[in-house]
């Protein structure tokens, strides 16, 4: 939320910061509503996905989707708002990488592939690094 407010102030635009706020709220909410134990995690849990998911798990899934789908949208929105140059290219490249990772993660999740979590962590690293670097640039430390 602080990044959203700061980028709004620095760029004098609305859409990108609003999408960044959606990301922040969704990230917090997905942490509040945890997933059901499944697919052998935590250790001792039966393999596979339960036939019935709790309401809490379903809410987590909705907010999780918003977390990972809002970041590429924010990248594109900021690419439009930032001055032309390296930051525009970096933001657009980040959006493409995030979309590819999101699709790859979804496919890996559906087939219960090993190391699916590594794909998710790659999305986190790519997306959150972009947020941090854009914010540092906008406050003059980039």
N, CA, C and O atoms as a MOPAC input file, in Angstrom:
PM7 MOZYME 1SCF
protein

 N      0.82300 1    -1.19100 1     0.00000 1
 C      0.00000 1     0.00000 1     0.00000 1
 C      0.87000 1     1.25900 1     0.00000 1
 O      0.53100 1     2.25100 1    -0.64500 1
 N      1.97500 1     1.21500 1     0.71500 1
 C      2.86300 1     2.37100 1     0.75100 1
 C      3.46100 1     2.60400 1    -0.63000 1
 O      3.56200 1     3.74600 1    -1.08000 1
 N      3.86300 1     1.51700 1    -1.31200 1
 C      4.39800 1     1.64500 1    -2.66400 1
 C      3.35000 1     2.24000 1    -3.59800 1
 O      3.67400 1     3.06400 1    -4.45300 1
 N      2.10100 1     1.82900 1    -3.43900 1
 C      1.03300 1     2.36000 1    -4.28400 1
 C      0.87300 1     3.86300 1    -4.05500 1
 O      0.76800 1     4.63100 1    -5.01200 1
 N      0.85500 1     4.27700 1    -2.80300 1
 C      0.70300 1     5.70300 1    -2.49600 1
 C      1.91300 1     6.49800 1    -2.99400 1
 O      1.76300 1     7.58900 1    -3.54500 1
 N      3.09300 1     5.95300 1    -2.79800 1
 C      4.30000 1     6.65500 1    -3.23000 1
 C      4.40400 1     6.78400 1    -4.72900 1
 O      4.79700 1     7.83300 1    -5.24000 1
 N      4.05500 1     5.72400 1    -5.44300 1
 C      4.11900 1     5.80000 1    -6.90500 1
 C      3.03700 1     6.72200 1    -7.45400 1
 O      3.23200 1     7.38400 1    -8.47400 1
 N      1.91800 1     6.75900 1    -6.78300 1
 C      0.83500 1     7.68900 1    -7.19100 1
 C      1.32400 1     9.11900 1    -7.07100 1
 O      1.11600 1     9.93800 1    -7.96700 1
 N      1.97200 1     9.41000 1    -5.96400 1
 C      2.49400 1    10.75800 1    -5.73200 1
 C      3.60600 1    11.10200 1    -6.72500 1
 O      3.63800 1    12.20800 1    -7.26500 1
 N      4.50500 1    10.16600 1    -6.96200 1
 C      5.66000 1    10.43400 1    -7.82200 1
 C      5.28800 1    10.58200 1    -9.28500 1
 O      5.86200 1    11.42100 1    -9.98000 1
 N      4.35100 1     9.79700 1    -9.76700 1
 C      4.03300 1     9.78400 1   -11.20000 1
 C      2.77400 1    10.56600 1   -11.55500 1
 O      2.53600 1    10.86200 1   -12.72600 1
 N      1.97400 1    10.89900 1   -10.56100 1
 C      0.71700 1    11.61600 1   -10.80400 1
 C     -0.18700 1    10.85600 1   -11.77600 1
 O     -0.81200 1    11.44700 1   -12.65700 1
 N     -0.24200 1     9.53000 1   -11.59600 1
 C     -1.14700 1     8.68000 1   -12.36500 1
 C     -1.94200 1     7.84600 1   -11.37500 1
 O     -1.58400 1     7.75800 1   -10.20000 1
 N     -3.01300 1     7.23800 1   -11.84600 1
 C     -3.88600 1     6.50200 1   -10.94500 1
 C     -3.85300 1     4.99200 1   -11.19000 1
 O     -3.72700 1     4.22100 1   -10.23900 1
 N     -3.96400 1     4.56000 1   -12.44200 1
 C     -4.19900 1     3.14600 1   -12.70700 1
 C     -3.10000 1     2.23400 1   -12.16700 1
 O     -3.40300 1     1.27500 1   -11.45700 1
 N     -1.85500 1     2.50200 1   -12.47600 1
 C     -0.74800 1     1.66700 1   -11.99800 1
 C     -0.72100 1     1.55200 1   -10.48100 1
 O     -0.65700 1     0.44200 1    -9.95200 1
 N     -0.76800 1     2.67000 1    -9.77300 1
 C     -0.79100 1     2.58000 1    -8.31800 1
 C     -2.00800 1     1.83000 1    -7.76300 1
 O     -1.89300 1     1.14300 1    -6.74800 1
 N     -3.16900 1     1.95200 1    -8.41300 1
 C     -4.34300 1     1.19900 1    -7.96100 1
 C     -4.09600 1    -0.30100 1    -8.12700 1
 O     -4.43200 1    -1.08500 1    -7.23900 1
 N     -3.51500 1    -0.70100 1    -9.24800 1
 C     -3.20600 1    -2.12100 1    -9.46500 1
 C     -2.18100 1    -2.59000 1    -8.43700 1
 O     -2.27000 1    -3.71000 1    -7.93500 1
 N     -1.21200 1    -1.74000 1    -8.12600 1
 C     -0.22300 1    -2.07700 1    -7.10400 1
 C     -0.89300 1    -2.21700 1    -5.72700 1
 O     -0.49800 1    -3.06600 1    -4.92800 1
 N     -1.89400 1    -1.39200 1    -5.45800 1
 C     -2.64600 1    -1.51800 1    -4.20400 1
 C     -3.43200 1    -2.83100 1    -4.17100 1
 O     -3.50500 1    -3.48300 1    -3.12900 1
 N     -4.01800 1    -3.21800 1    -5.30200 1
 C     -4.71900 1    -4.50600 1    -5.39000 1
 C     -3.73800 1    -5.63200 1    -5.06900 1
 O     -4.06300 1    -6.55300 1    -4.32000 1
 N     -2.54400 1    -5.55300 1    -5.63700 1
 C     -1.50300 1    -6.53500 1    -5.34400 1
 C     -1.23500 1    -6.60400 1    -3.84100 1
 O     -1.22600 1    -7.69300 1    -3.26700 1
 N     -1.01700 1    -5.45600 1    -3.20000 1
 C     -0.68600 1    -5.42400 1    -1.77600 1
 C     -1.79700 1    -5.96200 1    -0.89100 1
 O     -1.54000 1    -6.74800 1     0.02100 1
 N     -3.01200 1    -5.55000 1    -1.14900 1
 C     -4.15500 1    -6.02900 1    -0.36200 1
 C     -4.34700 1    -7.53200 1    -0.57400 1
 O     -4.60700 1    -8.27000 1     0.37600 1
 N     -4.21800 1    -7.97400 1    -1.80800 1
 C     -4.38500 1    -9.39600 1    -2.11200 1
 C     -3.29200 1   -10.23400 1    -1.47700 1
 O     -3.55000 1   -11.34300 1    -1.00900 1
 N     -2.07900 1    -9.71600 1    -1.45600 1
 C     -0.97000 1   -10.42700 1    -0.82400 1
 C     -1.24200 1   -10.61000 1     0.67200 1
 O     -1.06400 1   -11.70200 1     1.21100 1
 N     -1.66700 1    -9.55400 1     1.32600 1
 C     -1.98100 1    -9.65300 1     2.75000 1
 C     -3.14400 1   -10.61300 1     2.98900 1
 O     -3.09500 1   -11.43800 1     3.90200 1
 N     -4.17500 1   -10.50700 1     2.17700 1
 C     -5.34600 1   -11.36900 1     2.35300 1
 C     -5.01700 1   -12.83600 1     2.08700 1
 O     -5.52800 1   -13.71800 1     2.77800 1
 N     -4.17100 1   -13.10600 1     1.09200 1
 C     -3.82600 1   -14.50700 1     0.82200 1
 C     -3.01400 1   -15.09100 1     1.95900 1
 O     -2.99900 1   -16.30800 1     2.14500 1
 N     -2.34000 1   -14.25000 1     2.72100 1
 C     -1.62900 1   -14.72600 1     3.90900 1
 C     -2.56700 1   -15.00100 1     5.07500 1
 O     -2.30900 1   -15.88700 1     5.88900 1
 N     -3.64000 1   -14.25200 1     5.15500 1
 C     -4.61700 1   -14.44000 1     6.23200 1
 C     -5.42400 1   -15.71700 1     6.00700 1
 O     -5.72000 1   -16.44800 1     6.95200 1
 N     -5.77300 1   -15.97700 1     4.76200 1
 C     -6.56400 1   -17.15800 1     4.41400 1
 C     -5.62800 1   -18.22200 1     3.85500 1
 O     -5.22300 1   -18.15300 1     2.69400 1
 N     -5.28900 1   -19.19500 1     4.67400 1
 C     -4.28900 1   -20.18200 1     4.25900 1
 C     -4.92300 1   -21.31800 1     3.45600 1
 O     -6.13300 1   -21.54400 1     3.49500 1
 N     -4.06000 1   -22.01900 1     2.73000 1
 C     -4.48700 1   -23.17200 1     1.93400 1
 C     -4.75000 1   -24.36600 1     2.84200 1
 O     -4.25300 1   -24.42700 1     3.96700 1
 N     -5.52700 1   -25.30200 1     2.34500 1
 C     -5.69900 1   -26.58200 1     3.02500 1
 C     -4.43000 1   -27.41200 1     2.82400 1
 O     -3.71400 1   -27.24300 1     1.83700 1
 N     -4.16700 1   -28.30000 1     3.76500 1
 C     -3.05700 1   -29.24300 1     3.59100 1
 C     -3.39300 1   -30.16400 1     2.42900 1
 O     -4.50200 1   -30.69100 1     2.34100 1
 N     -2.42100 1   -30.35500 1     1.53300 1
 C     -2.66200 1   -31.20400 1     0.35800 1
 C     -1.35200 1   -31.55000 1    -0.30300 1
 O     -0.31600 1   -30.94300 1    -0.02900 1
 N     -1.41100 1   -32.52900 1    -1.17400 1
 C     -0.29600 1   -32.89600 1    -2.04200 1
 C      0.99500 1   -33.16300 1    -1.26000 1
 O      2.09300 1   -32.82200 1    -1.70200 1
 N      0.83100 1   -33.77900 1    -0.09200 1
 C      1.99500 1   -34.14500 1     0.70300 1
 C      2.61000 1   -33.00100 1     1.49100 1
 O      3.68600 1   -33.16000 1     2.06600 1
 N      1.94600 1   -31.84700 1     1.52800 1
 C      2.46100 1   -30.71600 1     2.29400 1
 C      1.39100 1   -30.22200 1     3.23700 1
 O      0.25700 1   -30.00300 1     2.81100 1
 N      1.70600 1   -30.04200 1     4.48500 1
 C      2.99600 1   -30.31700 1     5.12100 1
 C      3.27000 1   -31.82100 1     5.18800 1
 O      2.37200 1   -32.64200 1     5.00200 1
 N      4.53300 1   -32.15800 1     5.45900 1
 C      4.88800 1   -33.58200 1     5.52500 1
 C      3.90800 1   -34.36400 1     6.40000 1
 O      3.51900 1   -33.92400 1     7.48200 1
 N      3.52800 1   -35.52600 1     5.90000 1
 C      2.54900 1   -36.35200 1     6.59700 1
 C      1.15900 1   -36.23900 1     6.00500 1
 O      0.29400 1   -37.07000 1     6.28200 1
 N      0.93500 1   -35.21000 1     5.18500 1
 C     -0.34800 1   -35.02700 1     4.51600 1
 C     -0.43600 1   -35.99900 1     3.34000 1
 O      0.56000 1   -36.27800 1     2.67300 1
 N     -1.61800 1   -36.49900 1     3.10400 1
 C     -1.82300 1   -37.43700 1     1.99600 1
 C     -1.50200 1   -36.76700 1     0.66000 1
 O     -1.71500 1   -35.56600 1     0.49700 1
 N     -0.99400 1   -37.54400 1    -0.28900 1
 C     -0.76200 1   -36.97500 1    -1.61600 1
 C     -2.09800 1   -36.65900 1    -2.29100 1
 O     -3.13900 1   -37.18600 1    -1.89800 1
 N     -2.06100 1   -35.81900 1    -3.28000 1
 C     -3.26700 1   -35.48800 1    -4.03200 1
 C     -4.01500 1   -34.30800 1    -3.43900 1
 O     -3.69200 1   -33.80200 1    -2.36400 1
 N     -5.02400 1   -33.89400 1    -4.18200 1
 C     -5.85900 1   -32.76900 1    -3.78500 1
 C     -7.14800 1   -33.29300 1    -3.18000 1
 O     -7.77700 1   -34.18200 1    -3.75500 1
 N     -7.56000 1   -32.76000 1    -2.02400 1
 C     -8.82600 1   -33.21100 1    -1.43100 1
 C    -10.00100 1   -32.95000 1    -2.38000 1
 O     -9.96400 1   -32.01300 1    -3.17800 1
 N    -11.02000 1   -33.76600 1    -2.28800 1
 C    -12.18200 1   -33.59400 1    -3.16500 1
 C    -12.99600 1   -32.36100 1    -2.77500 1
 O    -13.69800 1   -31.78900 1    -3.61000 1
 N    -12.90200 1   -31.95300 1    -1.51500 1
 C    -13.61600 1   -30.77200 1    -1.04700 1
 C    -12.59500 1   -29.81800 1    -0.41700 1
 O    -11.80600 1   -30.21400 1     0.44200 1
 N    -12.62400 1   -28.56700 1    -0.85500 1
 C    -11.72400 1   -27.55500 1    -0.31000 1
 C    -12.50300 1   -26.64700 1     0.63300 1
 O    -13.67900 1   -26.36000 1     0.40900 1
 N    -11.84200 1   -26.20600 1     1.67400 1
 C    -12.49500 1   -25.32200 1     2.64200 1
 C    -12.75100 1   -23.94600 1     2.02900 1
 O    -12.14400 1   -23.58000 1     1.02300 1
 N    -13.64200 1   -23.20400 1     2.63800 1
 C    -13.92400 1   -21.83700 1     2.20100 1
 C    -12.65100 1   -20.99500 1     2.31000 1
 O    -12.36600 1   -20.17400 1     1.43900 1
 N    -11.90000 1   -21.20400 1     3.37300 1
 C    -10.65700 1   -20.46400 1     3.57900 1
 C     -9.69000 1   -20.70800 1     2.42100 1
 O     -9.06200 1   -19.76800 1     1.93400 1
 N     -9.56600 1   -21.94200 1     1.98100 1
 C     -8.69400 1   -22.27900 1     0.86400 1
 C     -9.16900 1   -21.59400 1    -0.41700 1
 O     -8.35800 1   -21.06900 1    -1.18100 1
 N    -10.46500 1   -21.59900 1    -0.64900 1
 C    -11.01500 1   -20.97500 1    -1.85600 1
 C    -10.75300 1   -19.46600 1    -1.86600 1
 O    -10.44500 1   -18.89400 1    -2.91200 1
 N    -10.87600 1   -18.82800 1    -0.70500 1
 C    -10.58900 1   -17.39600 1    -0.60400 1
 C     -9.09900 1   -17.15500 1    -0.86900 1
 O     -8.73300 1   -16.20800 1    -1.56500 1
 N     -8.24500 1   -18.01300 1    -0.31200 1
 C     -6.80800 1   -17.92000 1    -0.56300 1
 C     -6.52800 1   -17.99700 1    -2.07100 1
 O     -5.73500 1   -17.21700 1    -2.59800 1
 N     -7.17000 1   -18.92300 1    -2.74600 1
 C     -6.96200 1   -19.08100 1    -4.18700 1
 C     -7.35100 1   -17.82100 1    -4.95800 1
 O     -6.64100 1   -17.41900 1    -5.88000 1
 N     -8.46300 1   -17.19900 1    -4.59500 1
 C     -8.89700 1   -15.97800 1    -5.28900 1
 C     -7.87000 1   -14.86900 1    -5.08500 1
 O     -7.46100 1   -14.21200 1    -6.04200 1
 N     -7.45400 1   -14.66400 1    -3.83500 1
 C     -6.47300 1   -13.60800 1    -3.57600 1
 C     -5.11700 1   -13.95100 1    -4.17900 1
 O     -4.41300 1   -13.06300 1    -4.65900 1
 N     -4.74200 1   -15.22300 1    -4.16100 1
 C     -3.49500 1   -15.63600 1    -4.79300 1
 C     -3.49800 1   -15.34600 1    -6.28200 1
 O     -2.50100 1   -14.88300 1    -6.83500 1
 N     -4.62500 1   -15.62000 1    -6.92900 1
 C     -4.74800 1   -15.29600 1    -8.34200 1
 C     -4.57400 1   -13.79300 1    -8.56200 1
 O     -3.88100 1   -13.37600 1    -9.49000 1
 N     -5.19800 1   -12.98800 1    -7.71600 1
 C     -5.06300 1   -11.53000 1    -7.85000 1
 C     -3.62100 1   -11.07100 1    -7.62300 1
 O     -3.15400 1   -10.14600 1    -8.28700 1
 N     -2.91700 1   -11.71200 1    -6.68900 1
 C     -1.51900 1   -11.35700 1    -6.44700 1
 C     -0.71000 1   -11.53200 1    -7.72600 1
 O     -0.02200 1   -10.61300 1    -8.16900 1
 N     -0.79900 1   -12.71500 1    -8.30900 1
 C      0.07300 1   -13.03500 1    -9.44100 1
 C     -0.42400 1   -12.50500 1   -10.77400 1
 O      0.35800 1   -12.39700 1   -11.71900 1
 N     -1.70100 1   -12.17300 1   -10.87500 1
 C     -2.19000 1   -11.59000 1   -12.12800 1
 C     -2.09500 1   -10.06200 1   -12.11600 1
 O     -2.02500 1    -9.44500 1   -13.17900 1
 N     -2.09200 1    -9.45400 1   -10.94900 1
 C     -2.01300 1    -7.99100 1   -10.89200 1
 C     -0.61600 1    -7.46300 1   -11.21500 1
 O     -0.47900 1    -6.35600 1   -11.73600 1
 N      0.41800 1    -8.24300 1   -10.91000 1
 C      1.77800 1    -7.74900 1   -11.13800 1
 C      2.09000 1    -7.46300 1   -12.61000 1
 O      2.60700 1    -6.38700 1   -12.91100 1
 N      1.79900 1    -8.38100 1   -13.54100 1
 C      2.08100 1    -8.01600 1   -14.93800 1
 C      1.24500 1    -6.83100 1   -15.41800 1
 O      1.71100 1    -6.03400 1   -16.23300 1
 N      0.02000 1    -6.71000 1   -14.92100 1
 C     -0.81400 1    -5.56000 1   -15.28500 1
 C     -0.16800 1    -4.27800 1   -14.76400 1
 O     -0.12800 1    -3.26700 1   -15.46500 1
 N      0.33800 1    -4.32500 1   -13.53100 1
 C      1.02600 1    -3.15700 1   -12.97100 1
 C      2.25800 1    -2.80300 1   -13.79700 1
 O      2.52700 1    -1.62700 1   -14.04400 1
 N      2.99700 1    -3.81000 1   -14.22000 1
 C      4.19200 1    -3.55700 1   -15.04400 1
 C      3.83300 1    -2.80000 1   -16.31800 1
 O      4.50600 1    -1.83600 1   -16.68400 1
 N      2.78700 1    -3.23100 1   -16.98100 1
 C      2.36500 1    -2.57000 1   -18.22600 1
 C      1.85500 1    -1.16100 1   -17.92300 1
 O      2.16300 1    -0.21800 1   -18.65300 1
 N      1.08800 1    -1.01800 1   -16.86400 1
 C      0.56000 1     0.30400 1   -16.49800 1
 C      1.69600 1     1.27900 1   -16.19200 1
 O      1.64200 1     2.44400 1   -16.58600 1
 N      2.70300 1     0.80900 1   -15.50200 1
 C      3.83300 1     1.68400 1   -15.19500 1
 C      4.68300 1     1.93900 1   -16.43200 1
 O      5.25400 1     3.02200 1   -16.56100 1
 N      4.78400 1     0.98300 1   -17.33900 1
 C      5.52600 1     1.20500 1   -18.58300 1
 C      4.92000 1     2.37200 1   -19.35500 1
 O      5.63500 1     3.14400 1   -19.99400 1
 N      3.59800 1     2.49300 1   -19.29000 1
 C      2.91600 1     3.59600 1   -19.96100 1
 C      3.17100 1     4.91400 1   -19.23300 1
 O      3.26800 1     5.96400 1   -19.86900 1
 N      3.27900 1     4.86800 1   -17.91000 1
 C      3.40200 1     6.09000 1   -17.10500 1
 C      4.83700 1     6.57500 1   -16.94600 1
 O      5.06700 1     7.76800 1   -16.74400 1
 N      5.80800 1     5.66400 1   -17.03600 1
 C      7.20800 1     6.04200 1   -16.83600 1
 C      7.75100 1     6.74800 1   -18.07300 1
 O      7.27000 1     6.52800 1   -19.18400 1
 N      8.76900 1     7.60700 1   -17.87000 1
 C      9.40300 1     8.23100 1   -19.04400 1
 C     10.02200 1     7.15600 1   -19.92700 1
 O     10.47000 1     6.12000 1   -19.43600 1
 N     10.04200 1     7.40600 1   -21.22900 1
 C     10.59500 1     6.42500 1   -22.16600 1
 C     12.02500 1     6.08700 1   -21.80300 1
 O     12.75800 1     6.90200 1   -21.24100 1
 N     12.40400 1     4.86600 1   -22.13700 1
 C     13.78200 1     4.45400 1   -21.88900 1
 C     13.85400 1     3.10600 1   -21.23500 1
 O     12.97700 1     2.26100 1   -21.41600 1
 N     14.90900 1     2.90800 1   -20.46600 1
 C     15.20400 1     1.61800 1   -19.86200 1
 C     14.06900 1     1.11400 1   -18.95700 1
 O     13.78000 1    -0.08200 1   -18.94700 1
 N     13.43700 1     1.99300 1   -18.21600 1
 C     12.40000 1     1.55800 1   -17.27800 1
 C     11.16600 1     1.04300 1   -17.99400 1
 O     10.50000 1     0.12800 1   -17.51100 1
 N     10.86100 1     1.62300 1   -19.13800 1
 C      9.73200 1     1.12900 1   -19.93300 1
 C     10.04100 1    -0.27100 1   -20.43600 1
 O      9.21500 1    -1.17700 1   -20.32300 1
 N     11.23600 1    -0.44500 1   -20.99400 1
 C     11.63300 1    -1.76000 1   -21.50900 1
 C     11.68400 1    -2.79000 1   -20.39000 1
 O     11.21200 1    -3.91500 1   -20.55500 1
 N     12.25200 1    -2.41000 1   -19.25900 1
 C     12.34500 1    -3.32600 1   -18.11200 1
 C     10.95600 1    -3.71200 1   -17.61500 1
 O     10.71100 1    -4.87800 1   -17.30500 1
 N     10.05600 1    -2.75300 1   -17.53600 1
 C      8.69600 1    -3.03200 1   -17.05700 1
 C      7.95800 1    -3.96100 1   -18.00400 1
 O      7.27600 1    -4.88500 1   -17.56100 1
 N      8.08700 1    -3.72500 1   -19.30600 1
 C      7.42100 1    -4.59200 1   -20.28500 1
 C      8.02900 1    -5.99300 1   -20.29600 1
 O      7.30300 1    -6.98300 1   -20.39100 1
 N      9.35200 1    -6.08000 1   -20.20000 1
 C     10.00300 1    -7.39200 1   -20.14000 1
 C      9.58900 1    -8.14500 1   -18.88600 1
 O      9.36900 1    -9.35600 1   -18.92800 1
 N      9.48300 1    -7.44000 1   -17.78500 1
 C      9.04600 1    -8.07000 1   -16.53300 1
 C      7.62800 1    -8.59700 1   -16.67400 1
 O      7.32800 1    -9.69800 1   -16.21200 1
 N      6.75400 1    -7.82600 1   -17.30600 1
 C      5.37100 1    -8.28200 1   -17.51900 1
 C      5.35300 1    -9.57700 1   -18.31700 1
 O      4.62200 1   -10.50500 1   -17.97300 1
 N      6.14400 1    -9.64900 1   -19.37100 1
 C      6.18500 1   -10.85900 1   -20.20400 1
 C      6.69600 1   -12.04100 1   -19.39900 1
 O      6.11200 1   -13.12300 1   -19.44400 1
 N      7.78300 1   -11.84300 1   -18.66300 1
 C      8.34500 1   -12.93400 1   -17.85100 1
 C      7.32500 1   -13.39500 1   -16.81900 1
 O      7.16700 1   -14.59700 1   -16.60700 1
 N      6.63500 1   -12.47200 1   -16.18100 1
 C      5.64000 1   -12.84600 1   -15.17000 1
 C      4.48400 1   -13.64200 1   -15.77900 1
 O      4.01500 1   -14.61000 1   -15.18000 1
 N      4.03500 1   -13.24900 1   -16.93900 1
 C      2.94000 1   -13.99000 1   -17.59000 1
 C      3.40500 1   -15.39500 1   -17.94600 1
 O      2.67900 1   -16.36300 1   -17.71600 1
 N      4.60200 1   -15.51800 1   -18.50300 1
 C      5.13400 1   -16.84400 1   -18.85400 1
 C      5.27100 1   -17.70400 1   -17.59600 1
 O      4.88200 1   -18.87100 1   -17.59800 1
 N      5.81700 1   -17.13700 1   -16.53400 1
 C      5.95400 1   -17.89900 1   -15.28400 1
 C      4.59700 1   -18.27200 1   -14.70100 1
 O      4.43700 1   -19.37200 1   -14.17200 1
 N      3.61800 1   -17.37500 1   -14.78900 1
 C      2.28600 1   -17.64700 1   -14.25700 1
 C      1.64300 1   -18.81900 1   -14.99800 1
 O      1.05700 1   -19.70800 1   -14.38000 1
 N      1.75800 1   -18.81200 1   -16.31900 1
 C      1.20900 1   -19.91800 1   -17.12100 1
 C      1.95100 1   -21.21500 1   -16.80900 1
 O      1.33600 1   -22.27100 1   -16.65800 1
 N      3.26300 1   -21.12900 1   -16.71600 1
 C      4.08000 1   -22.30700 1   -16.39600 1
 C      3.73300 1   -22.84900 1   -15.01800 1
 O      3.62800 1   -24.06100 1   -14.83100 1
 N      3.55600 1   -21.95200 1   -14.05500 1
 C      3.18000 1   -22.36800 1   -12.70200 1
 C      1.82400 1   -23.07000 1   -12.71100 1
 O      1.66200 1   -24.12900 1   -12.10400 1
 N      0.85300 1   -22.47700 1   -13.40200 1
 C     -0.48600 1   -23.08200 1   -13.44900 1
 C     -0.46400 1   -24.48000 1   -14.03800 1
 O     -1.11800 1   -25.38800 1   -13.52500 1
 N      0.28300 1   -24.64900 1   -15.11000 1
 C      0.38800 1   -25.97100 1   -15.74100 1
 C      1.09000 1   -26.95700 1   -14.81100 1
 O      0.67200 1   -28.10800 1   -14.68800 1
 N      2.15100 1   -26.50500 1   -14.16200 1
 C      2.88600 1   -27.38300 1   -13.23300 1
 C      2.01500 1   -27.75500 1   -12.04000 1
 O      2.04600 1   -28.89500 1   -11.57700 1
 N      1.24000 1   -26.79800 1   -11.54500 1
 C      0.35500 1   -27.05700 1   -10.40000 1
 C     -0.67500 1   -28.11700 1   -10.75800 1
 O     -0.92200 1   -29.04100 1    -9.98200 1
 N     -1.27200 1   -27.98100 1   -11.93300 1
 C     -2.32800 1   -28.90600 1   -12.35100 1
 C     -1.82600 1   -30.33700 1   -12.50600 1
 O     -2.57600 1   -31.28400 1   -12.26700 1
 N     -0.58900 1   -30.50100 1   -12.89700 1
 C     -0.06500 1   -31.86500 1   -13.03400 1
 C      0.74100 1   -32.28700 1   -11.81300 1
 O      1.38600 1   -33.33600 1   -11.82100 1
 N      0.70400 1   -31.46300 1   -10.75700 1
 C      1.39100 1   -31.75700 1    -9.49800 1
 C      2.87500 1   -32.04900 1    -9.73700 1
 O      3.43300 1   -33.00500 1    -9.19700 1
 N      3.48600 1   -31.21300 1   -10.54700 1
 C      4.88700 1   -31.39500 1   -10.92100 1
 C      5.80900 1   -31.08000 1    -9.74800 1
 O      5.50900 1   -30.21000 1    -8.93000 1
 N      6.91900 1   -31.78300 1    -9.67000 1
 C      7.89800 1   -31.44500 1    -8.63700 1
 C      8.46100 1   -30.04700 1    -8.91400 1
 O      8.54900 1   -29.60800 1   -10.06100 1
 N      8.82000 1   -29.39600 1    -7.88200 1
 C      9.42700 1   -28.04900 1    -7.95700 1
 C      8.47500 1   -26.97400 1    -8.46500 1
 O      8.92000 1   -25.93000 1    -8.94100 1
 N      7.18900 1   -27.21500 1    -8.37200 1
 C      6.21300 1   -26.19000 1    -8.75000 1
 C      6.42700 1   -24.93400 1    -7.91000 1
 O      6.30400 1   -23.81300 1    -8.40400 1
 N      6.74500 1   -25.13900 1    -6.64800 1
 C      6.99400 1   -24.00500 1    -5.75400 1
 C      8.15400 1   -23.13700 1    -6.20000 1
 O      8.16500 1   -21.93700 1    -5.92600 1
 N      9.13800 1   -23.72200 1    -6.88500 1
 C     10.26100 1   -22.92900 1    -7.38700 1
 C      9.81000 1   -21.96200 1    -8.47800 1
 O     10.32100 1   -20.84700 1    -8.58100 1
 N      8.86000 1   -22.39200 1    -9.28000 1
 C      8.32200 1   -21.49500 1   -10.30500 1
 C      7.60100 1   -20.33300 1    -9.63300 1
 O      7.74300 1   -19.18100 1   -10.04300 1
 N      6.83400 1   -20.64500 1    -8.60800 1
 C      6.14000 1   -19.58800 1    -7.86700 1
 C      7.14500 1   -18.63700 1    -7.22400 1
 O      6.94900 1   -17.42200 1    -7.24500 1
 N      8.20900 1   -19.17400 1    -6.65800 1
 C      9.23400 1   -18.31100 1    -6.03600 1
 C      9.91700 1   -17.44500 1    -7.08600 1
 O     10.27300 1   -16.30000 1    -6.80800 1
 N     10.10300 1   -17.98100 1    -8.29200 1
 C     10.68800 1   -17.17700 1    -9.37200 1
 C      9.76800 1   -15.99800 1    -9.70100 1
 O     10.24600 1   -14.88700 1    -9.92900 1
 N      8.45100 1   -16.23300 1    -9.72600 1
 C      7.50500 1   -15.13700 1    -9.95500 1
 C      7.64500 1   -14.08000 1    -8.87200 1
 O      7.64000 1   -12.88200 1    -9.15400 1
 N      7.77100 1   -14.53400 1    -7.63400 1
 C      7.90100 1   -13.60200 1    -6.51000 1
 C      9.17400 1   -12.77400 1    -6.66300 1
 O      9.14100 1   -11.55200 1    -6.52000 1
 N     10.28200 1   -13.42800 1    -6.95100 1
 C     11.55400 1   -12.71300 1    -7.08100 1
 C     11.49300 1   -11.70100 1    -8.22200 1
 O     11.88600 1   -10.54700 1    -8.04700 1
 N     11.00700 1   -12.11900 1    -9.38100 1
 C     10.93800 1   -11.22600 1   -10.54600 1
 C     10.00000 1   -10.05000 1   -10.26300 1
 O     10.36000 1    -8.89800 1   -10.50500 1
 N      8.81900 1   -10.33200 1    -9.76100 1
 C      7.82600 1    -9.28100 1    -9.53000 1
 C      8.18700 1    -8.33200 1    -8.41300 1
 O      8.08000 1    -7.11600 1    -8.57400 1
 N      8.61200 1    -8.86300 1    -7.28900 1
 C      8.92100 1    -7.99800 1    -6.15700 1
 C     10.20300 1    -7.21000 1    -6.38700 1
 O     10.34800 1    -6.10000 1    -5.87400 1
 N     11.13000 1    -7.77100 1    -7.15000 1
 C     12.33600 1    -7.01600 1    -7.50400 1
 C     11.95700 1    -5.82600 1    -8.37300 1
 O     12.47100 1    -4.72300 1    -8.18900 1
 N     11.05200 1    -6.05800 1    -9.32200 1
 C     10.58800 1    -4.95300 1   -10.16200 1
 C      9.95900 1    -3.85100 1    -9.31000 1
 O     10.26100 1    -2.67300 1    -9.49900 1
 N      9.09000 1    -4.22500 1    -8.37800 1
 C      8.45400 1    -3.22000 1    -7.50700 1
 C      9.51800 1    -2.43300 1    -6.75800 1
 O      9.48200 1    -1.20200 1    -6.73500 1
 N     10.45900 1    -3.13100 1    -6.14900 1
 C     11.49400 1    -2.46400 1    -5.35400 1
 C     12.33000 1    -1.52000 1    -6.21600 1
 O     12.59600 1    -0.38700 1    -5.81400 1
 N     12.74300 1    -1.97700 1    -7.38900 1
 C     13.60100 1    -1.14600 1    -8.24100 1
 C     12.86600 1     0.07300 1    -8.77600 1
 O     13.44000 1     1.16000 1    -8.84100 1
 N     11.59900 1    -0.09300 1    -9.16100 1
 C     10.82900 1     1.06100 1    -9.62500 1
 C     10.66100 1     2.06800 1    -8.48900 1
 O     10.80700 1     3.27200 1    -8.69900 1
 N     10.35900 1     1.58900 1    -7.30700 1
 C     10.20700 1     2.50800 1    -6.16800 1
 C     11.51700 1     3.22400 1    -5.85100 1
 O     11.52400 1     4.42700 1    -5.59100 1
 N     12.62400 1     2.48400 1    -5.87300 1
 C     13.92800 1     3.12000 1    -5.64200 1
 C     14.22500 1     4.17700 1    -6.70400 1
 O     14.74600 1     5.24900 1    -6.39600 1
 N     13.89500 1     3.86900 1    -7.93900 1
 C     14.10400 1     4.83800 1    -9.02700 1
 C     13.26100 1     6.09700 1    -8.79100 1
 O     13.74500 1     7.21400 1    -8.97600 1
 N     12.02400 1     5.91600 1    -8.39000 1
 C     11.12900 1     7.05800 1    -8.22500 1
 C     11.49400 1     7.93300 1    -7.04000 1
 O     11.15200 1     9.11600 1    -7.01800 1
 N     12.18000 1     7.37600 1    -6.05700 1
 C     12.62300 1     8.23500 1    -4.93200 1
 C     14.05500 1     8.73000 1    -5.12900 1
 O     14.62900 1     9.38800 1    -4.26100 1
 N     14.61700 1     8.39700 1    -6.29100 1
 C     15.93000 1     8.94500 1    -6.62600 1
 C     17.10900 1     8.11100 1    -6.17100 1
 O     18.24100 1     8.59600 1    -6.18200 1
 N     16.87600 1     6.86800 1    -5.77100 1
 C     17.97700 1     6.00600 1    -5.33000 1
 C     18.34200 1     4.96100 1    -6.36600 1
 O     19.25900 1     4.16800 1    -6.14900 1
 N     17.63600 1     4.94700 1    -7.49500 1
 C     17.87100 1     3.92800 1    -8.51600 1
 C     18.98100 1     4.26600 1    -9.47300 1
 O     19.27300 1     3.48500 1   -10.37900 1

